[in-house]
Amino acid sequence: MQEFILRSWSLVKLGTTAAQKKLFFNLRKLKRRLGVAEDGDLRADQLRYIADSLEVKEDDVVEMNGRLRGDISLNVPLSVETEGDEWQDRLVDPSPDPESLLLEAADRERKKAALTDAIAALSPRERSIIEARYLDEPHKTLDSLAGKFGISRERIRQIEQRALQRIKAKVCAGLADPNLATIH
């Protein structure tokens, strides 16, 4: 399989249709006739002329022109007129910058600390119900917790709701507290 790949692999993809093959073999000749530099981009009128002459789509001409040009350095100027601007200046790194990553990590730690403090402030029974309902795998049902604590299912639901309200209030207060803004 490697041998086949090495024999058939090529940087230049020849067209699969007759029109694409015609474009591949005649593009340089037409560019020379138009006086276009070998590695230059085509203007709209030149693009239309070549596409009409070879009976192909303009998109195909642009693609084939790019393939024939080959690889170019990222340090090549964008154009002759703009001194100093290079292709690499147009590249955008989609990954977040280190400062953003650090701020996100600090924010996560702050939220985690506020949630931990809020859960720690609950009574043992409230904490046990919240942990069983949300943190344990698999989550416990109201019926199973009612049997464990010897109270009704509705009472478990009420305790859970009150505990969630207390957690929410404590977390909101903790995140608003400037003393929690720094990680200890």
Helices and strands as residue ranges (DSSP letters): H 2-8, H 18-34, H 44-54, H 58-69, G 87-90, H 98-120, H 124-130, I 131-135, H 142-149, H 153-176, G 178-181
